[in-house]
Amino acid sequence: MTSLPQSSSSRHGTRHASPAVPVFPAGPPVPGLGRRGLLLGAGAAGTMLTAAACSGGQSVGGSDEVPAAASESFTAEYDGPDVTITFWNGFTGGDGPYMKQLVKEFTEKNPKITVKQSSLEWPDFYSKVVTATDAGSGPEVAAMHLDQLASFASRGTIVPLDNLAEALELTEEDFTPAVWQGGVFQGKRYGIPLDMFTVAQYWSTEALTAAGLETGPTTGEEFDSAIEALQSSGMENPFWVSPDNWQIFVSLLGQFGGSLYSEDLTTVAFGDDAGLKALTWMRDLVADGVSPSDATDLSTAFKNGSSAIIDELLWLINDIEDTTDGMDYGIGGFPTIGDSPGAFANSHNFTLTKQADADEDRGQAARVFIAWMSENSATWAGSGNIPARASARQDPTFTDSRQADLATEEVLDSFLFLQQVPGSREIAADSYQRAVSKAVLGDEEPEAALEAAVKTAQEMLDRNRDLYGF
């Protein structure tokens, strides 16, 4: 099994979490995720959830009983007694200080609410949150990746936030349609999005200038021309692709008109012609010498000049700032290699655990916290992410950032979010992520790698559908 992807704090979920790509079916976001359904990451979380579902404690799906605090109408003000709530997240890297700053600002504005924040590495966070919450020792509020909501909602760890969204009159117009719809599973909202992050294209200004180029390629034809020009200028391997670049695979899968699952989530779909085109394109980069066969640390290669162009998540922005002496580089949307624009994207969401409503005051305070953090999330732009809230994207804190170049309507509309599939991370790790690794390394031909991956994924999907009832 591949390693659990890291997050924005540790590479955003690298290797690890909307309407222009026809393969992502339109219509209601249940059971999928609108027209932009995909899948994410590796997974201790999925395995842990399966074990929890088979053990004692609350049954999969949780209780149907709505706690008193959750059923009452919500107001964005807290006027109860002094209360302490616990907030868990995985922001342990460069994004950590920005979350701490947001929490500090919240407590200054809301002195009756003390927030005890715990930041764990994402694998530890996901493996602990279920058992801790079942035992009553977990958080009231948790930040989770969009693709994880279905797993933890099915387990009953997190509870619906429809009353909060309705009371605050939040709609997709306050965010983007895709990221807002993505927080819904089986007709109920489980997440309030904090941000969006995507796989972007980075290019070395120095290397491109030496090759007579002004900017990074935006189409397949421009990509081929740029590679030829860069190699002619003396750069042997101008674009690096690694065995764990699965975000490129899911981006290309969408661009070529494919999806990871069927709309009704009954069938694994990434082994079709679109998947083969996507994986073949990646393998050919290595076979043709565009990328070295043993590419691993793409960011270091990019920063030291071994490569001119890479596709990476947004954590790289702060990494370049922190580890180089003012490297001159550009950033843009993932290029359209296939038939339509499309780029892997994920989102950190605020969630409310079942533990919150064990106490009415804590439940109300937790909702006030989520509401305030969403509304005042412009500070979060410093983490390198794109704020999900439209108003925050208009704040100078964000518009002056490097990633603001990705917040155009065209790029945001190309974001491919992930279908809400309980246990999706363990499926991904044992199937298409493994296929990407084997094909890029040359251990298996793309067609054979995909065939084996689809077989494994279908078996796991069928098991999870029985287990979680979706």
C-alpha positions as CSV (number, residue, x, y, z in Angstrom):
1,M,0.0,0.0,0.0
2,T,1.3,3.4,-0.8
3,S,2.0,5.9,2.0
4,L,-0.8,8.0,3.3
5,P,-0.7,11.4,1.5
6,Q,0.3,14.4,3.4
7,S,-1.8,17.5,3.8
8,S,-1.3,21.2,3.1
9,S,0.7,21.3,6.2
10,S,2.7,18.3,5.0
11,R,2.1,18.7,1.3
12,H,-1.6,19.2,1.2
13,G,-2.4,15.6,0.8
14,T,0.2,15.3,-1.8
15,R,0.7,11.9,-2.9
16,H,-2.0,13.6,-0.5
17,A,-8.1,16.7,-1.3
18,S,-17.5,21.6,-10.5
19,P,-19.0,22.1,-14.3
20,A,-16.8,21.9,-17.4
21,V,-15.9,18.2,-17.7
22,P,-18.8,16.1,-19.1
23,V,-17.8,12.9,-17.4
24,F,-18.6,14.2,-13.9
25,P,-22.3,13.8,-14.0
26,A,-24.6,16.8,-13.5
27,G,-27.5,17.0,-11.2
28,P,-27.8,16.5,-7.4
29,P,-24.6,15.9,-5.5
30,V,-25.9,12.7,-4.0
31,P,-24.7,10.0,-4.1
32,G,-21.8,11.5,-6.1
33,L,-20.4,15.0,-6.2
34,G,-22.0,16.7,-9.2
35,R,-20.0,16.8,-12.4
36,R,-16.7,16.8,-10.7
37,G,-16.4,13.4,-8.9
38,L,-13.1,11.8,-8.4
39,L,-11.4,10.0,-5.6
40,L,-8.4,10.6,-3.2
41,G,-5.5,9.3,-1.4
42,A,-4.2,6.4,0.6
43,G,-5.6,5.4,3.8
44,A,-5.1,4.4,7.3
45,A,-8.4,6.1,7.8
46,G,-10.4,3.8,5.6
47,T,-8.9,0.7,7.3
48,M,-9.5,2.2,10.7
49,L,-13.1,2.9,9.9
50,T,-13.7,-0.6,8.7
51,A,-12.3,-2.0,11.9
52,A,-14.4,0.3,13.9
53,A,-17.5,-0.6,12.0
54,C,-16.9,-4.3,12.9
55,S,-16.2,-3.7,16.6
56,G,-18.3,-2.5,19.5
57,G,-19.7,1.0,19.9
58,Q,-22.1,2.9,17.6
59,S,-23.1,1.2,14.5
60,V,-22.1,2.3,11.0
61,G,-24.2,5.3,10.0
62,G,-24.5,6.6,13.6
63,S,-27.7,7.3,15.4
64,D,-30.7,8.7,13.6
65,E,-31.7,10.7,16.7
66,V,-31.0,14.4,16.3
67,P,-29.4,15.9,19.5
68,A,-31.4,18.8,21.1
69,A,-28.8,21.4,20.4
70,A,-28.6,20.4,16.7
71,S,-32.3,20.6,16.2
72,E,-32.7,24.1,17.7
73,S,-32.4,27.1,15.4
74,F,-28.9,28.4,15.3
75,T,-27.7,32.0,15.8
76,A,-24.2,33.2,15.0
77,E,-23.9,34.7,18.5
78,Y,-23.0,32.9,21.7
79,D,-24.5,34.2,24.9
80,G,-24.1,31.2,27.2
81,P,-21.6,30.6,30.1
82,D,-17.9,30.5,29.5
83,V,-17.1,27.3,27.6
84,T,-14.2,25.4,26.2
85,I,-14.3,23.6,22.8
86,T,-11.7,21.4,21.3
87,F,-10.6,21.7,17.6
88,W,-8.5,19.1,15.9
89,N,-6.8,19.5,12.6
90,G,-3.8,18.3,10.6
91,F,-2.2,21.7,10.0
92,T,1.3,20.9,11.3
93,G,3.5,22.5,8.7
94,G,3.7,25.9,7.1
95,D,0.0,26.3,7.3
96,G,-0.1,25.8,11.1
97,P,0.7,29.4,12.1
98,Y,-2.1,30.8,9.9
99,M,-4.6,28.5,11.6
100,K,-3.3,29.5,15.0
101,Q,-3.7,33.1,14.0
102,L,-7.3,32.6,13.0
103,V,-8.1,30.8,16.3
104,K,-6.4,33.6,18.2
105,E,-8.5,36.2,16.4
106,F,-11.7,34.2,17.0
107,T,-11.1,34.0,20.8
108,E,-10.4,37.7,21.0
109,K,-13.7,38.4,19.3
110,N,-15.5,35.7,21.4
111,P,-14.1,35.8,24.9
112,K,-16.6,33.4,26.3
113,I,-15.3,30.6,24.1
114,T,-11.9,29.1,24.7
115,V,-10.7,27.0,21.8
116,K,-8.2,24.2,22.6
117,Q,-6.5,23.4,19.4
118,S,-4.6,20.2,18.7
119,S,-2.7,19.8,15.4
120,L,-1.7,16.2,14.5
121,E,-0.2,14.8,11.4
122,W,-3.1,13.9,9.1
123,P,-2.6,10.1,9.3
124,D,-2.6,10.3,13.2
125,F,-5.6,12.7,13.1
126,Y,-7.7,10.4,10.9
127,S,-6.8,7.2,12.8
128,K,-7.6,8.7,16.2
129,V,-10.6,10.9,15.7
130,V,-13.2,8.0,15.5
131,T,-12.1,6.2,18.7
132,A,-11.6,9.4,20.6
133,T,-15.0,10.8,19.6
134,D,-16.7,7.4,20.4
135,A,-15.0,7.7,23.9
136,G,-16.1,11.3,24.4
137,S,-12.5,12.5,24.4
138,G,-12.3,13.8,20.9
139,P,-12.9,17.2,19.4
140,E,-16.1,19.2,19.0
141,V,-14.9,20.6,15.7
142,A,-12.6,18.9,13.2
143,A,-11.0,20.0,10.0
144,M,-11.3,17.2,7.4
145,H,-10.5,16.8,3.7
146,L,-13.5,16.9,1.4
147,D,-13.1,13.3,0.3
148,Q,-13.1,12.1,3.9
149,L,-16.6,13.4,4.8
150,A,-18.5,10.3,3.6
151,S,-16.3,7.9,5.6
152,F,-16.7,9.8,8.9
153,A,-20.4,10.6,8.3
154,S,-21.1,6.9,7.6
155,R,-19.4,6.0,10.9
156,G,-21.4,8.6,12.7
157,T,-18.4,10.5,13.9
158,I,-19.5,13.8,12.3
159,V,-23.0,15.2,12.2
160,P,-25.0,17.2,9.7
161,L,-24.6,20.9,9.5
162,D,-27.7,21.8,7.5
163,N,-29.1,23.9,10.3
164,L,-25.9,25.9,10.4
165,A,-25.8,26.5,6.7
166,E,-29.5,27.4,6.6
167,A,-29.3,29.8,9.5
168,L,-26.3,31.6,8.0
169,E,-28.1,31.5,4.6
170,L,-25.0,30.0,3.0
171,T,-25.3,28.9,-0.6
172,E,-23.1,27.8,-3.4
173,E,-22.9,31.4,-4.5
174,D,-20.9,32.1,-1.4
175,F,-18.3,29.6,-2.5
176,T,-18.2,27.8,-5.8
177,P,-20.9,25.3,-6.8
178,A,-18.6,22.3,-6.9
179,V,-16.9,22.8,-3.5
180,W,-20.2,23.6,-1.8
181,Q,-22.0,20.6,-3.3
182,G,-19.1,18.4,-2.3
183,G,-19.9,18.8,1.4
184,V,-23.2,16.8,0.9
185,F,-23.4,13.1,1.5
186,Q,-26.7,11.1,1.2
187,G,-28.7,14.4,1.1
188,K,-27.1,15.9,4.2
189,R,-24.4,18.5,4.6
190,Y,-21.4,17.5,6.6
191,G,-18.8,20.1,5.8
192,I,-18.4,23.9,5.6
193,P,-15.5,24.5,3.2
194,L,-12.5,26.5,4.4
195,D,-10.4,26.4,1.3
196,M,-9.6,24.8,-2.1
197,F,-6.3,23.5,-3.3
198,T,-5.4,22.0,-6.6
199,V,-2.5,20.6,-8.7
200,A,-1.0,23.6,-10.5
201,Q,1.8,24.1,-13.0
202,Y,5.0,25.7,-11.9
203,W,7.7,26.9,-14.3
204,S,11.2,28.3,-13.9
205,T,11.4,31.7,-15.5
206,E,15.1,31.4,-16.0
207,A,14.8,28.0,-17.8
208,L,12.0,29.1,-20.0
209,T,13.7,32.3,-20.9
210,A,16.8,30.4,-21.9
211,A,14.6,28.3,-24.2
212,G,12.9,31.3,-25.8
213,L,9.6,30.8,-23.9
214,E,7.6,33.4,-22.0
215,T,5.2,31.3,-19.9
216,G,4.2,27.8,-19.1
217,P,2.2,25.7,-21.6
218,T,-1.6,25.7,-21.4
219,T,-2.4,23.0,-24.0
220,G,-1.0,19.7,-25.1
221,E,0.5,21.2,-28.3
222,E,2.1,24.0,-26.3
223,F,3.4,21.4,-23.8
224,D,5.1,19.4,-26.6
225,S,6.6,22.5,-28.1
226,A,7.9,23.7,-24.8
227,I,9.5,20.4,-24.0
228,E,11.2,20.4,-27.4
229,A,12.5,24.0,-26.9
230,L,13.7,23.2,-23.4
231,Q,15.6,20.1,-24.5
232,S,17.1,22.0,-27.4
233,S,18.3,24.6,-24.9
234,G,20.3,21.9,-23.1
235,M,17.9,20.7,-20.4
236,E,17.8,16.9,-20.7
237,N,14.8,16.3,-18.5
238,P,12.6,19.4,-18.5
239,F,9.5,17.9,-16.9
240,W,9.6,15.4,-14.1
241,V,6.8,12.9,-13.2
242,S,7.1,10.6,-10.3
243,P,5.5,7.3,-9.4
244,D,3.3,9.0,-6.8
245,N,2.0,11.7,-9.1
246,W,-1.5,10.3,-9.0
247,Q,-3.1,13.8,-9.0
248,I,-1.9,14.1,-12.6
249,F,-3.6,10.9,-13.5
250,V,-7.0,11.9,-12.0
251,S,-6.6,15.3,-13.7
252,L,-6.0,13.7,-17.1
253,L,-8.7,11.1,-16.5
254,G,-11.3,13.9,-16.2
255,Q,-9.8,15.8,-19.2
256,F,-10.2,12.8,-21.4
257,G,-13.8,12.3,-20.3
258,G,-13.4,9.6,-17.7
259,S,-14.2,9.3,-14.0
260,L,-13.2,7.1,-11.1
261,Y,-16.7,5.7,-10.5
262,S,-20.0,5.6,-12.2
263,E,-22.5,8.3,-11.1
264,D,-24.4,5.8,-8.9
265,L,-21.1,4.7,-7.3
266,T,-21.7,1.0,-8.2
267,T,-19.0,0.6,-10.8
268,V,-15.3,1.4,-11.0
269,A,-14.8,3.4,-14.2
270,F,-11.1,4.5,-14.4
271,G,-10.0,1.6,-16.5
272,D,-11.7,2.7,-19.7
273,D,-10.2,4.5,-22.7
274,A,-9.9,7.8,-20.8
275,G,-7.9,6.1,-18.0
276,L,-5.6,4.4,-20.5
277,K,-4.9,7.7,-22.3
278,A,-4.1,9.4,-19.0
279,L,-1.8,6.7,-17.8
280,T,-0.1,6.2,-21.2
281,W,0.6,10.0,-21.4
282,M,2.4,9.8,-18.0
283,R,4.3,6.6,-18.9
284,D,5.4,8.1,-22.3
285,L,7.0,11.1,-20.5
286,V,9.5,8.6,-18.9
287,A,9.8,6.3,-21.9
288,D,10.6,9.3,-24.2
289,G,13.2,10.8,-21.8
290,V,11.2,13.9,-20.9
291,S,11.4,12.8,-17.2
292,P,14.0,10.7,-15.6
293,S,12.9,7.2,-14.8
294,D,13.7,7.5,-11.1
295,A,12.1,10.9,-10.4
296,T,11.2,11.3,-6.7
297,D,11.7,14.7,-5.1
298,L,10.1,16.9,-7.7
299,S,10.3,20.1,-5.7
300,T,14.0,19.8,-5.1
301,A,14.6,19.1,-8.7
302,F,12.6,22.2,-9.7
303,K,14.3,24.4,-7.2
304,N,17.8,23.3,-8.1
305,G,17.2,23.7,-11.8
306,S,17.1,20.0,-12.8
307,S,13.6,20.5,-14.2
308,A,12.0,23.5,-15.7
309,I,8.3,22.6,-15.2
310,I,6.5,20.5,-12.7
311,D,2.8,19.9,-11.7
312,E,2.4,20.1,-7.9
313,L,0.0,21.1,-5.2
314,L,-0.1,24.6,-3.6
315,W,2.1,23.7,-0.6
316,L,5.0,24.4,-3.0
317,I,4.4,28.1,-3.0
318,N,5.5,28.6,0.7
319,D,8.1,25.9,0.3
320,I,9.8,27.9,-2.5
321,E,9.6,31.1,-0.4
322,D,11.1,29.4,2.7
323,T,13.8,27.4,1.0
324,T,15.1,29.4,-1.9
325,D,16.7,32.8,-2.3
326,G,13.9,34.4,-4.2
327,M,13.5,31.9,-7.0
328,D,12.0,33.5,-10.1
329,Y,9.1,31.2,-11.1
330,G,5.6,31.3,-12.5
331,I,2.4,29.5,-11.6
332,G,-0.7,28.7,-13.6
333,G,-3.5,26.2,-14.0
334,F,-2.9,22.6,-14.9
335,P,-2.5,22.5,-18.7
336,T,-5.3,21.0,-20.9
337,I,-3.7,17.9,-22.3
338,G,-7.0,16.1,-23.0
339,D,-10.3,17.2,-24.5
340,S,-11.5,19.6,-21.8
341,P,-9.9,21.5,-18.9
342,G,-9.7,19.7,-15.6
343,A,-7.4,19.6,-12.6
344,F,-7.5,17.6,-9.4
345,A,-8.7,19.6,-6.4
346,N,-9.5,19.0,-2.8
347,S,-10.7,21.1,0.1
348,H,-10.4,21.3,3.9
349,N,-13.8,21.4,5.5
350,F,-15.0,22.3,9.0
351,T,-17.0,19.5,10.5
352,L,-18.9,19.0,13.8
353,T,-18.5,15.8,15.7
354,K,-21.3,13.9,17.5
355,Q,-19.4,14.8,20.7
356,A,-20.3,18.5,20.3
357,D,-24.0,18.1,21.1
358,A,-23.4,16.1,24.3
359,D,-23.5,19.6,25.8
360,E,-25.8,22.3,24.5
361,D,-23.4,25.1,25.2
362,R,-20.5,23.4,23.6
363,G,-22.6,22.6,20.6
364,Q,-23.7,26.2,20.1
365,A,-20.2,27.5,20.7
366,A,-18.7,25.0,18.2
367,R,-21.2,26.2,15.5
368,V,-20.3,29.9,16.3
369,F,-16.7,28.9,15.8
370,I,-17.3,27.3,12.4
371,A,-19.4,30.2,11.2
372,W,-16.8,32.8,12.3
373,M,-13.9,30.9,10.8
374,S,-15.6,30.6,7.5
375,E,-16.6,34.2,7.3
376,N,-13.1,35.4,8.3
377,S,-11.0,33.0,6.4
378,A,-9.0,35.6,4.3
379,T,-6.1,35.1,6.8
380,W,-5.9,31.5,5.6
381,A,-4.6,32.7,2.2
382,G,-1.2,32.9,3.8
383,S,-1.2,29.1,4.0
384,G,-0.9,28.9,0.2
385,N,-4.5,27.7,-0.2
386,I,-7.4,29.3,-2.1
387,P,-10.1,30.5,0.4
388,A,-13.4,28.7,-0.4
389,R,-15.4,31.7,0.7
390,A,-15.9,34.1,-2.3
391,S,-15.7,37.2,-0.1
392,A,-12.3,36.0,1.3
393,R,-11.0,35.7,-2.3
394,Q,-11.7,39.4,-2.7
395,D,-9.6,40.4,0.3
396,P,-6.2,41.9,-0.4
397,T,-4.6,39.2,1.7
398,F,-5.6,36.8,-1.0
399,T,-5.5,39.0,-4.1
400,D,-1.9,39.8,-3.4
401,S,-0.9,36.2,-3.0
402,R,0.8,34.0,-5.6
403,Q,-2.1,31.5,-5.8
404,A,-4.5,34.3,-6.7
405,D,-3.5,33.7,-10.3
406,L,-5.4,30.4,-10.0
407,A,-8.6,32.0,-8.7
408,T,-9.9,32.9,-12.2
409,E,-13.3,31.7,-13.2
410,E,-11.8,29.5,-15.9
411,V,-9.4,27.8,-13.5
412,L,-12.0,27.4,-10.6
413,D,-14.4,25.9,-13.1
414,S,-11.8,23.3,-14.1
415,F,-11.4,21.9,-10.5
416,L,-12.2,18.2,-10.2
417,F,-13.3,17.4,-6.7
418,L,-13.8,13.9,-5.4
419,Q,-16.9,11.7,-5.2
420,Q,-18.1,11.0,-1.7
421,V,-17.2,7.3,-1.4
422,P,-16.9,5.9,2.2
423,G,-13.5,4.2,2.5
424,S,-12.2,5.8,-0.7
425,R,-8.7,6.3,0.5
426,E,-7.9,2.6,1.0
427,I,-9.5,1.9,-2.4
428,A,-7.2,4.5,-4.0
429,A,-4.1,3.2,-2.3
430,D,-4.6,-0.4,-3.4
431,S,-5.8,0.3,-6.9
432,Y,-5.2,3.3,-9.2
433,Q,-2.4,4.8,-7.1
434,R,-0.6,1.5,-7.4
435,A,-1.3,1.4,-11.1
436,V,0.2,4.9,-11.6
437,S,3.3,3.8,-9.7
438,K,3.8,0.6,-11.7
439,A,3.2,2.2,-15.0
440,V,5.5,5.3,-14.4
441,L,8.3,3.0,-13.1
442,G,7.9,0.7,-16.1
443,D,7.0,-2.3,-14.0
444,E,3.8,-2.9,-15.9
445,E,2.3,-1.6,-19.1
446,P,-0.5,1.0,-18.5
447,E,-3.3,-1.3,-19.8
448,A,-2.2,-4.2,-17.5
449,A,-1.7,-2.0,-14.5
450,L,-5.2,-0.5,-14.9
451,E,-6.8,-3.9,-15.4
452,A,-5.5,-5.2,-12.1
453,A,-6.4,-1.9,-10.4
454,V,-10.0,-1.9,-11.6
455,K,-10.4,-5.5,-10.3
456,T,-9.1,-4.6,-6.9
457,A,-11.1,-1.4,-6.7
458,Q,-14.3,-3.0,-7.7
459,E,-14.0,-5.7,-5.0
460,M,-13.3,-3.0,-2.4
461,L,-16.1,-0.8,-3.6
462,D,-18.6,-3.7,-3.4
463,R,-17.4,-4.5,0.1
464,N,-17.7,-0.8,1.2
465,R,-21.1,-0.4,-0.3
466,D,-22.3,-3.4,1.8
467,L,-20.5,-2.1,4.9
468,Y,-21.6,1.5,4.7
469,G,-24.9,1.2,2.9
470,F,-24.5,3.7,0.1
